[in-house]
């Protein structure tokens, strides 16, 4: 992957080939977004605008054919990259990603309304089997309210997935930037991610209370969980580095996350919230604050 990053930064032609080519190919839109974020982070918007403008052409073409994800993830990743380049911390980038998640949800609810509603109706039909005897104990109003939450939650889950892809594409671009110009810089940045207590509690409140203010607010539950999950991952990475543990722990973490996401995902959310309260990693005594940035530009 470092070789690809080196190829991207050789010149405008090489960067354009990668950004545009990956945007044009199916299922590689995330790589286009990562390459575009690398150019934006390193060169700034003025130098990167020409390259990114070319990338919009295949993204708009995909939108025309009914596939909006390429354009949405590309714009979302570049928006987050602009926040990061402006000097803001990863905490703010993660919080800002919720805004993009809401945009994703609105667009998806408009473009894919019919398939999402059809899937929601199919899920509603099998709810009695899924919830076993609990569903029969619900009143008619509670059943109707539960059925009304399915479509917004599905929309929020898809939007949250795209939100997470945008954040991961930015992380890949930042990792490339660090590997080329400041090795180890991204690792220090990511391991230091820890959401302050107030934002963490606000996110928790939105996740738990949001659906009570209307079905559409149910989208907030998956969207607000994304920053907490990344903060939980940063906590694990930080503890492994601080305790000088084997990388086997990180491999096990991601394997578990893939195989048992329904258990690991909420656990990471809880860890991030508790870390905001306790700060498991404690106060860093190292003096690498000035050279911890991954941009390599001093």
N, C-alpha and C positions, 0 to 999 in steps of 0.2 A: 504493500500500500504506500510505503514511503516513496517508492520509485514513481508511482502515479502522481503523487504530490509534487515531486521534483519535475516531472514532465509538465504538469499544469503551470508551474511557476517559471518555466523557461521563456515564455513569451505569450503575447495575446493570441496568436494563432493556435498554439497548443492548448491554451486554456479554453478558447472558444470551441475547439474540436471536442474536448471532454465534456464541457458543460452542455453544449447543444446535442452532441451525440447521445449522451446518457438520458437527456430529457426526451429524445425522440424514441428511445428503445423502451419497450414495455418492462415494467417492474424495476427500472434503474433510475427512476426519478429521484430517489433519495441520494444516489451518488452524484447526480447533477446538482442537487441542492447543497451537498457537502462541498463539491468543487467550487460552486459559486460563492459559498460562504468563505472559503479559503481565500479566494481572490479579493473579496470585499474586506476581509479582516486585514489582509496584508497591504493591499493597494489603496483602499479607500473607495468610496462610491464614485468619485470623479473618474478615476482610472478604470474602475470595474464596470461602469455603466454600459459601455459599448458591448462588452462581452455578455453581460446579463440581459441586455436588450435582445440579442440574438437567441438567447435561451428561451425567451418568452414566446418565440414563434412556434416551436413544437409543442410547448405547453398549451398555447391557445388552440392549436390544432387538435390536441387531445380533448380539450374542453368542448370543441365543436362536435366531436364524435361521442360526446357523453361521458368523458372521463375527466373530471375536474381535479383529481388528486395531484396530478403533476404540477399544475399551476399553483394550487393551494399550498402544497408543501414547499415549493420553490420560493414563493413570496413569504411564507411564514418563516422559513429558515433564514432568508435574507433580512427580514425584519428583526429577528432575534440577533442576528450577526451585527446589525447596525447598533443595537443596544449594547452589545458586548464591546464593540469597537469604540463606542462613546465613553468607555471607561467604567461602566457599571459592573457590578459584581454578578457572579452566577446566580446569586439569590434573586436579584431583580430580573434577570433573564428568565429564570424559572417561573417567577410570578407573572411576568409579562406574557409568558406562553399561554396563560389561561385566557387572555384576551383573544389570542389567535384561535384558541380552542373554541371560544364562543362564536367567532366568525366562521370557523369550520362547521360548527353545528348548524348555524343559520343556513349556510350554503347547502349542506347535505340535506337538511330538512326540506329545502326547496327543490333540489335537483332529484333526490332519491326518495321523495315523499311516498310515492305509491309502493315501491318495493319494501320500504321500511314498515309501512302500515300493514302490508300483506304479511310480513314476517311477524309483526306484533300480534296480528290476529291468530296466526298459527300457534304462537307461543301461548296466547290466552286460552286456546282450546285445550292445551295439554297441562295447564296450570293445576287442575285437580289431581292429576297423576304426579306432578312434580312436587306439590306441597302435601300430598297424601291427605290425611284427615284434617290438617290445619285449614285447608281451603273451605271445607264444609262448615267449619265453625265461624267463618266470616259472615257478616251481614251482607245484604244486597248492596248497600251503599259502599261498604268496604271492598267488595268484589269489583264494583264499578270503578272505584278510585284506583285499585290495584291495576285493573286493566288499562286505565287511562295513563298510567305511568310507564307502561312497557315501551311504547313508541319513543317518547322523549329519552328514556334511558338508553335504548338502542342507538338513537342518534348521538347521544352523549358518548357512548362507548366507542363508536366509530370515530367521532371527532377527537376523543382523547387518544386513540391510537395514532391518528395523524399528528396530533400535538406532540406525542412522544417521539414519533419519527422525525419531526422537525427539530426537536431538541437533540436527538441522537445524530442527525445529519450535521448540526452545528458543532456538536462535540467532535465528530470526525474531522470536520474542517479545522477546528481549533487544535486537535491532536496533530494533524498534518503540519500546521503552522509551527507548532512547538518542536516537532521532530526535525524540521528544516532549519529553524532559526534559534531555538532555545530548548534543547533536549531536556525533558523532565518538567518543563514549565506547566504543561497541561495537567500532569499528575498532581502537582502541588495545588493547582487551582481547584481541581475537582475534589481532592481530599479535604479541602478547607470548607466545602459547602456545608452550611448549617443554617437552616431557616431560623430567624429570630422568633421569640416566643409569641409575640402578638400576631404576626402573619400566620404562624402555624395554627394558632387557636382560631383565627378567622377562617382559615381553610377548613378546619375541622367543623366549625359551626355551619359553614355553607354546605358541607357534605351531608351533615345530619339533619339540618333544619330546612335547607333549601326546598326539598320536595313539598314541604308543608305550605309553601306560598304559591303553589300551582304546579300542574304537571310539567310545564315547560322548564321550570326551575330544577327539575330532577336531573337535567343535563349537568348541573354544577357538581354533582357527586363524583362522576368519573373525571371531569376536567380538573377539579381541585385536588384530586388524588395524585395527579402526575408530578407536580413539584415535590410532594412529600415522598413519593417513591424514589425519585432521583436523590433527594436528600438522604433517604435511608441507605441507598447504594453508596453514596459518598461516605456515610458513617462507617459502613463495613470496610470500604477501601482504606479509610483513615486509620481504623483500628488495626487492620492487617499490617499496614506500613509502620504504625507506631509501635506495635508489639513485635515487629520483624518476623511475622508468621509466614509460612509457606504460601505460595500462590495457589496451592491446592485448595485453600479455603475460598478464594475468589472463583475458581473453576466450579467448585461445588455449589457456590451461591447461584451462579447463572444457570447451571444445569437444573438445580432445584426450582429456580424461577420459571424455567421453560416447562418442566414436567409437572410442577404443582403450583401453577400460577394462582389458582383460587385460594391457596393457603399462604404462599410466600408474599404475594402482592399486598394484602392487608397487613401482614406482619411488618413489612418495610414501612408502611404508612405509620403504624404504631411506633416503631423505633424512631422514626424521624420526629414525631411529636414529643416522645419522651426525651430525645436528645436535645430538643429545644428547651426543655425544662432543666435537664441535668447537665448537659454538655459532657458526654462520655469521654471525649478526647481531651478535655481540660484545656488550659491555656497553653498555646504553643510558645516555647521559649526560643525557638530558632529565629535567626535574624535574616531569613530569606524573603522578607516581605517585598523588598524592592526588586528582586530578580525572580519573583515567583510568577510574574506574568508570562503567558505563553506567546506573546506577540513577537518577542525577540527584537523589539525596536527600542528597548531601554525605557 
